Amino acid sequence: MMDALLELEKTMLGIFLGIMIAIFISKLRHKQFKLPPGPTPVPIFGNWLQVGNDLNHGNLVDLAKRFGHLFLLRMGVRNLVVVSSPQLAKQVLHTQGVVFGSRCSNMVYDIFTAIDTTLRSIEWAIAELINHPEVQKKLRHEIDSVLGVGVQVTEPDTHKLPYLEAVIKETLRLRMGVPLLVPHMNLDDAKLGGYDIPAKSKVVVNAWWLANNPAHWKNPEEFRPERFMEEESNVEANGNDFRFLPFGAGRRSCPGIMTALPIMGITLGRLVQNFELLPPPGQSKIDTAEKRGQFLLQILKHSTVVAKPRSI
């Protein structure tokens, strides 16, 4: 019995000493670095116990509202730096693109974002067109007027249809398929926004919040393609404006933009010109509640929509 108590005492003493050493090292690092603000970490665990694994864009928006556009989470022994403003995003992706140009290895992320993003974006666009029949009608009228009734949309035609392009951009803005850009990493100590970023920190840009922050967009919660033909007519999906980064920007931008935009344009254009898209019988709208995750933004409840052949 005494031996067991002695072993327990040694174990508890070891744990206590480990915690004290972790606290001491943490305080030393705080003295050496001016770190970004963030929730107070717990020794050894960091912020795991506070935020868990559910680091979706919505939760990170809530933290940004508390701690600012640049904040730090300690995930065990690793640093996670979250960027939530266009100015800081430009620093990470462009101005200091070489400094923050390394990538954290994540095979699952790469595979799923490459395969699934375009499909999810088309799904979101169909849901929004059904829920906004006036947009669907306006898009159909544009296609008929520009191409002629019955002439099927092809890839070169998509560039002649500005409202179709606006519908696609508005879908990517409001329902961004990959709300958190591919994580970046700095191999050496760096500076960002007046703070020190320790080497090998994981840096994440909350692109969804950049595109849906009411400080930067007029009524961002509304699905209104007209914004990209009016006040935001110069904003493109290629990263020319750091408020709107559906494919990222700079050295690590997504090459999938070359195929995703034409596929969305052809698919949505042909659906709208050949069918009237309607909600399921007995429903007036599609439920667009979100299923949030670290990798993709998906519709929570899938619906069987009605594609009514168009009478010409």
Residue pairs with C-beta under 8 A, 6 or more apart in sequence:
18 44
19 43
19 44
22 43
22 44
23 43
26 41
26 43
29 35
29 198
33 189
33 196
33 198
34 194
34 195
34 196
35 72
35 195
35 196
35 198
36 67
36 68
36 70
36 71
36 72
36 81
36 192
36 193
36 195
36 197
37 67
37 68
37 70
37 71
37 72
38 47
38 63
38 67
38 71
38 72
38 73
38 74
39 47
39 50
39 51
39 63
39 67
39 73
41 47
41 74
42 48
42 49
42 50
44 76
45 76
46 73
46 74
46 75
46 76
46 77
46 78
47 73
47 74
47 75
48 75
48 76
51 59
51 63
51 73
53 294
54 294
55 73
55 80
55 180
55 294
56 179
56 180
56 292
56 293
56 294
57 179
57 180
57 206
57 208
57 209
57 292
57 297
58 292
60 82
60 84
60 180
60 204
60 206
60 209
61 84
61 206
61 208
61 209
63 71
63 73
63 82
64 71
64 82
64 84
64 206
64 209
68 84
69 83
69 84
69 85
69 87
69 88
69 193
70 81
70 82
70 83
70 84
70 85
70 88
70 192
70 193
70 195
71 81
71 82
71 84
72 79
72 80
72 81
72 82
73 79
73 80
73 81
73 82
74 80
75 202
78 200
78 201
78 202
79 197
79 198
79 200
79 201
79 202
80 201
80 202
80 204
81 192
81 197
81 201
81 202
81 203
81 204
82 204
82 206
83 89
83 92
83 192
83 203
83 204
83 205
83 206
84 205
84 206
84 209
84 210
84 213
85 210
86 210
86 216
86 241
86 242
86 243
87 242
88 192
88 193
89 205
89 207
89 210
89 242
89 245
89 249
90 242
90 249
91 192
91 193
92 100
92 184
92 192
92 203
92 205
93 100
93 181
93 184
93 205
93 239
93 242
93 245
93 248
93 249
93 250
93 251
93 252
93 253
94 242
94 249
94 250
96 190
96 192
97 250
97 251
97 252
98 251
99 186
99 188
99 190
100 184
100 185
100 186
100 190
100 192
100 203
101 184
101 251
101 252
102 184
102 185
102 186
102 187
103 182
103 183
103 184
103 185
103 252
104 183
104 184
104 185
104 202
106 183
108 295
109 182
109 183
109 295
110 182
112 295
112 296
113 177
113 178
113 182
113 254
113 295
113 296
114 256
116 177
116 296
117 177
117 178
117 256
117 260
117 296
118 177
118 256
118 259
118 260
118 263
118 264
120 177
120 296
120 297
120 298
120 299
121 171
121 172
121 175
121 177
121 260
121 264
122 263
122 264
122 267
122 268
123 298
123 299
124 171
124 174
124 175
124 177
124 288
124 297
124 299
125 167
125 168
125 171
125 175
125 264
125 268
126 268
126 271
126 277
126 305
127 286
127 288
127 299
127 303
128 135
128 167
128 170
128 171
128 174
128 175
128 223
128 288
129 135
129 136
129 139
129 167
129 268
129 272
129 277
130 136
130 277
130 278
130 279
130 285
130 286
130 305
131 223
131 279
131 285
131 286
131 288
132 223
135 167
135 223
135 225
136 272
136 276
136 277
138 163
139 163
139 164
139 167
139 268
139 269
139 272
140 272
140 273
140 310
142 161
142 162
142 163
142 164
143 153
143 161
143 164
143 269
143 272
143 273
144 273
146 157
146 160
146 161
147 153
147 157
147 160
147 161
147 273
149 312
150 312
152 270
152 273
153 161
153 164
153 265
153 266
153 269
153 270
153 273
154 266
155 262
155 265
155 266
157 269
158 164
158 165
158 261
158 262
158 265
158 266
158 269
159 165
161 265
161 269
162 229
163 225
163 229
164 265
164 268
164 269
165 228
165 265
166 225
166 226
166 227
166 228
166 229
167 225
167 268
168 237
168 261
168 264
168 265
168 268
169 225
169 228
169 235
169 236
169 237
169 244
170 223
170 224
170 225
170 227
170 228
171 223
171 264
172 237
172 244
172 246
173 211
173 212
173 217
173 220
173 244
173 246
174 211
174 212
174 220
174 221
174 223
175 288
175 297
176 207
176 208
176 211
176 246
176 297
177 246
177 296
177 297
178 207
178 246
178 254
178 295
178 296
178 297
179 206
179 207
179 208
179 292
179 297
180 204
180 205
180 206
180 207
180 208
180 294
181 204
181 205
181 207
181 245
181 248
182 248
182 252
182 254
183 202
183 203
183 204
184 202
184 203
184 204
184 205
184 252
185 200
185 201
185 202
185 203
186 197
186 199
186 200
186 201
186 203
187 199
187 200
188 199
189 196
189 197
189 198
189 199
190 196
190 197
190 199
191 197
192 203
197 203
205 245
205 248
207 245
207 246
207 248
208 297
210 216
210 242
210 243
210 244
210 245
211 217
211 220
211 243
211 244
211 245
211 246
212 220
212 221
213 220
213 243
214 220
216 243
217 227
217 232
217 243
218 227
218 231
228 235
232 244
234 240
234 241
235 241
235 243
235 244
236 244
237 244
237 246
237 247
237 257
237 261
238 247
238 249
238 253
238 257
239 245
239 247
239 248
239 249
239 250
239 253
242 249
247 253
247 254
247 256
247 257
247 260
248 254
271 277
271 307
273 310
274 309
274 310
275 307
275 308
275 309
275 310
276 307
276 308
276 310
277 305
277 306
277 307
277 308
278 305
278 306
278 307
278 308
279 285
279 286
279 303
279 305
279 306
280 303
280 304
280 305
280 306
281 306
283 303
286 303
286 305
287 299
287 300
287 301
287 303
288 299
289 299
289 300
289 301
290 297
290 298
290 299
290 300
291 297
291 298
291 299
291 300
